[in-house]
Amino acid sequence: MSSWNPDVYRTFSPSDCHWSLCRDFIDRHRHLFPEEQVVALAHSYASSQLQMAGEADQISRLVPGQLPAGTEPVPTGKEERSCWEREAEPEFRQSSWVLESEIAKMTYLKPVQVLRTRDEIYRSLVLVDSDFDKTQLEFDRLGLGRLVVIDHVSDLGHCRAVIAVKTSEKQFSLSVALGSTVKKAKQKVKKAFLKEMKQVCYQIVSKNPFHHPGNEITRREDPAKQIEYYRSIMETFSKLPIKQDLTFSKEFSQVEREELKRIALELNLTTCIVGPKKNRKLKIMGRTIPALAVVERIVVHKDPELCELYSVVTPSVVLSGSS
């Protein structure tokens, strides 16, 4: 709990009722936001609650000298009773709950600078298309740490795999699985990880998967002569602010994929290889903003462009505000 004193911000003499609502809000949320921000939110919260409770002229009561000529201020005691009596009304409680839900969204999506607890990892980790490799790539982009798979074979031949987040200071184990071989243990731990993280992490799901025909480039005859054609496609793709992944079909050879990858890197595009060994495809990652930002812009800001591309699945377990 932060040690700063909220009362130093009571500089414009608000009513006792207004300040009481402010203090309650600050006490609940002071550990979630910077000092000045939580005070500003508290005053907005208190004003909105008093207005919803029927105290429409609350603002004029807060600032001395702003009342119309000849108007007597309402005694503090009467105002205190009226707002707290109205607080018990169902409509008032419901409105308060809605605002608290919005605060919870902001809190859950609040970025961190250093990971210190598992709850902070859960808030930073976004599952992408229920795919471990995509999720790993997105998490590593945040620069908070690395999502890794660690395998271990005991002296008795038991195989164990762990998925963990490694930071510069600490390692957090998230999922563990056993298998008869290292490969099977890794497969099991990835499935366990996705299942467990769906309970506590946000998920984004592409509405138009990367293998959609409209986003897959087919191989033309003699790609070496068509290289400028593929380059122009990638240049156009790179200029889009938000886009779906772009995939080059399995007909491209490994040598051709390497040449396409080189062009993509020149354009500062991120690439990866997907698909089974006999059907490898070069994929260019389309989204230019982190998955965590996608979630925030859809859940909090209702971004219409991103809503067209992705759907968001909220966690089934809501984490507490404290770490």
Solvent accessible surface area in square Angstrom, and as a share of the most:
residue,aa,sasa,rsa
1,M,168,0.75
2,S,41,0.27
3,S,116,0.75
4,W,44,0.15
5,N,79,0.41
6,P,5,0.03
7,D,66,0.34
8,V,96,0.55
9,Y,57,0.21
10,R,88,0.32
11,T,112,0.65
12,F,79,0.33
13,S,77,0.49
14,P,5,0.03
15,S,16,0.10
16,D,68,0.35
17,C,1,0.01
18,H,2,0.01
19,W,15,0.05
20,S,38,0.24
21,L,12,0.06
22,C,0,0.00
23,R,66,0.24
24,D,61,0.31
25,F,1,0.00
26,I,0,0.00
27,D,63,0.33
28,R,104,0.38
29,H,16,0.07
30,R,24,0.09
31,H,73,0.33
32,L,18,0.09
33,F,18,0.08
34,P,78,0.49
35,E,57,0.25
36,E,116,0.52
37,Q,77,0.34
38,V,0,0.00
39,V,11,0.06
40,A,60,0.47
41,L,43,0.21
42,A,1,0.00
43,H,34,0.15
44,S,71,0.46
45,Y,19,0.07
46,A,0,0.00
47,S,19,0.12
48,S,36,0.23
49,Q,2,0.01
50,L,1,0.01
51,Q,91,0.40
52,M,89,0.40
53,A,6,0.05
54,G,46,0.44
55,E,10,0.05
56,A,86,0.67
57,D,67,0.35
58,Q,0,0.00
59,I,87,0.44
60,S,35,0.23
61,R,63,0.23
62,L,9,0.05
63,V,64,0.37
64,P,105,0.66
65,G,75,0.72
66,Q,117,0.52
67,L,49,0.24
68,P,90,0.57
69,A,109,0.84
70,G,84,0.81
71,T,64,0.37
72,E,142,0.64
73,P,86,0.54
74,V,51,0.29
75,P,91,0.57
76,T,67,0.39
77,G,37,0.36
78,K,120,0.51
79,E,7,0.03
80,E,53,0.24
81,R,145,0.53
82,S,30,0.19
83,C,5,0.03
84,W,84,0.29
85,E,118,0.53
86,R,94,0.34
87,E,57,0.26
88,A,68,0.53
89,E,82,0.37
90,P,94,0.59
91,E,140,0.63
92,F,12,0.05
93,R,132,0.48
94,Q,121,0.54
95,S,33,0.22
96,S,22,0.14
97,W,174,0.61
98,V,75,0.43
99,L,54,0.27
100,E,46,0.21
101,S,31,0.20
102,E,68,0.30
103,I,10,0.05
104,A,45,0.35
105,K,53,0.23
106,M,66,0.30
107,T,14,0.08
108,Y,13,0.05
109,L,4,0.02
110,K,75,0.32
111,P,87,0.54
112,V,32,0.18
113,Q,159,0.71
114,V,62,0.36
115,L,7,0.04
116,R,160,0.58
117,T,35,0.20
118,R,108,0.39
119,D,34,0.17
120,E,28,0.13
121,I,0,0.00
122,Y,33,0.13
123,R,20,0.07
124,S,4,0.02
125,L,1,0.01
126,V,7,0.04
127,L,0,0.00
128,V,4,0.02
129,D,40,0.21
130,S,54,0.35
131,D,51,0.27
132,F,12,0.05
133,D,91,0.47
134,K,23,0.10
135,T,0,0.00
136,Q,48,0.21
137,L,57,0.28
138,E,8,0.04
139,F,2,0.01
140,D,54,0.28
141,R,100,0.37
142,L,48,0.24
143,G,67,0.64
144,L,30,0.15
145,G,14,0.13
146,R,134,0.49
147,L,1,0.01
148,V,20,0.11
149,V,39,0.22
150,I,59,0.30
151,D,62,0.32
152,H,102,0.46
153,V,77,0.44
154,S,38,0.24
155,D,155,0.80
156,L,149,0.74
157,G,41,0.40
158,H,115,0.51
159,C,10,0.06
160,R,105,0.38
161,A,0,0.00
162,V,12,0.07
163,I,0,0.00
164,A,0,0.00
165,V,0,0.00
166,K,73,0.31
167,T,29,0.17
168,S,120,0.77
169,E,147,0.66
170,K,115,0.49
171,Q,84,0.37
172,F,5,0.02
173,S,47,0.30
174,L,20,0.10
175,S,4,0.03
176,V,72,0.41
177,A,14,0.11
178,L,107,0.53
179,G,15,0.15
180,S,86,0.55
181,T,63,0.37
182,V,46,0.26
183,K,142,0.60
184,K,107,0.45
185,A,0,0.00
186,K,67,0.28
187,Q,93,0.41
188,K,106,0.45
189,V,0,0.00
190,K,64,0.27
191,K,151,0.64
192,A,26,0.20
193,F,0,0.00
194,L,27,0.14
195,K,150,0.63
196,E,66,0.30
197,M,5,0.02
198,K,74,0.31
199,Q,86,0.38
200,V,20,0.11
201,C,0,0.00
202,Y,14,0.05
203,Q,17,0.08
204,I,1,0.00
205,V,57,0.33
206,S,19,0.12
207,K,105,0.45
208,N,58,0.30
209,P,55,0.35
210,F,41,0.17
211,H,106,0.47
212,H,82,0.37
213,P,110,0.69
214,G,62,0.60
215,N,33,0.17
216,E,43,0.19
217,I,27,0.14
218,T,95,0.55
219,R,96,0.35
220,R,108,0.39
221,E,153,0.69
222,D,56,0.29
223,P,9,0.06
224,A,80,0.62
225,K,166,0.70
226,Q,52,0.23
227,I,41,0.21
228,E,111,0.50
229,Y,77,0.29
230,Y,0,0.00
231,R,54,0.20
232,S,54,0.35
233,I,38,0.19
234,M,0,0.00
235,E,66,0.30
236,T,88,0.51
237,F,16,0.07
238,S,36,0.23
239,K,165,0.70
240,L,80,0.40
241,P,90,0.57
242,I,19,0.10
243,K,10,0.04
244,Q,18,0.08
245,D,22,0.11
246,L,13,0.06
247,T,0,0.00
248,F,0,0.00
249,S,5,0.03
250,K,103,0.44
251,E,100,0.45
252,F,3,0.01
253,S,52,0.34
254,Q,123,0.55
255,V,120,0.69
256,E,35,0.16
257,R,31,0.11
258,E,95,0.43
259,E,61,0.28
260,L,4,0.02
261,K,72,0.30
262,R,105,0.38
263,I,0,0.00
264,A,0,0.00
265,L,102,0.51
266,E,93,0.42
267,L,43,0.21
268,N,141,0.72
269,L,16,0.08
270,T,68,0.40
271,T,21,0.12
272,C,42,0.25
273,I,77,0.39
274,V,29,0.17
275,G,36,0.35
276,P,89,0.56
277,K,172,0.73
278,K,194,0.82
279,N,58,0.30
280,R,80,0.29
281,K,37,0.16
282,L,1,0.00
283,K,2,0.01
284,I,0,0.00
285,M,22,0.10
286,G,0,0.00
287,R,24,0.09
288,T,73,0.42
289,I,34,0.17
290,P,45,0.28
291,A,3,0.02
292,L,20,0.10
293,A,30,0.23
294,V,0,0.00
295,V,0,0.00
296,E,63,0.28
297,R,76,0.28
298,I,17,0.09
299,V,14,0.08
300,V,40,0.23
301,H,113,0.51
302,K,125,0.53
303,D,24,0.12
304,P,107,0.67
305,E,85,0.38
306,L,0,0.00
307,C,44,0.26
308,E,131,0.59
309,L,28,0.14
310,Y,8,0.03
311,S,45,0.29
312,V,33,0.19
313,V,66,0.38
314,T,79,0.46
315,P,15,0.10
316,S,90,0.58
317,V,67,0.39
318,V,111,0.64
319,L,26,0.13
320,S,70,0.45
321,G,30,0.29
322,S,61,0.39
323,S,101,0.65
